[in-house]
Amino acid sequence: MKLVLKGLAFFIVANYLQFIVLTIMKKTFQKLLKVKKAASDEINRLLPSDEAERCILELVLKNTEINISLLENMV
């Protein structure tokens, strides 16, 4: 009986931890989408002469897209 209770407790804890991890991943995904949109909007707002800023923002955008893709593959 003790073994059954320990197994049940382990199962409950494992499911709770999985829920926490998925919740964190969802929030991270949502924040990455906001960063992606902000970077895209800022790139579109820049003047053609702002090449340095455009390059930096394009790198941020590319990095954000990679992180989004990694999170999508994990879920």
N, C-alpha and C positions, 0 to 999 in steps of 0.2 A: 504494500500500500504506500509506503514511504517513497519508493522508487517512482510510482505513478504520480504522486504529488510533486516530486522533484522534476519529473519530466514535464508535467503540466506547467509548473512555475517557469521552467526554462523556455517553454513554448510561448508563454505569455510575454516574458521579458524580450525574447527575440522578435516577436511581432511588434512590440512597442518600440523597440530600437529601430526596426525597419521603417515604421511610421515616422519616427523623428528624422531619420536620414532622408526619406523621400520628401518630407516637408521642407527641410533645409535645401534640398536640391531644387525644389519647385521655386522657392523664394530666390535662390541664386539665379535660376533661369530667368525669372521675371526681372530681376535687377540687370542682368546682362542684356536683356531685350531693351530696357530703358537706356542703357549705355550705348547700345548700337544705334538706337533712334537719335539720341543726342549727338553722337559723333557724325551721323549722316546729315542731320540738320545743320550742324556747324560747318561741315565740308561744303554743303550747298550754299551757305551764307557767305563763305569766304570770297574775296576778290581774287581774280586770276594772278595778281602779283604776290599773293600770300603763299608762296610755294613751300616755305619751311613749315608753316603751320599746317598746310594741307598734307604734306608728307607725314608729319607726326600723327595727325588725326586719321590718316589712311592706315597707318600701322596699328593704331588703337582699334580701329574698326576691324581690321583683319584678325587681330588677336582675339577680339571679342567674338567674332564669327567662329573662330576655331574653338573657343571655349564653349560656345553654344552647341556646336556640333558634337563635342565630346560629351556634354551633358545629355544631349538627345540620344546618343548611342548607349549611355549608361542606363537609361530608363526604359 
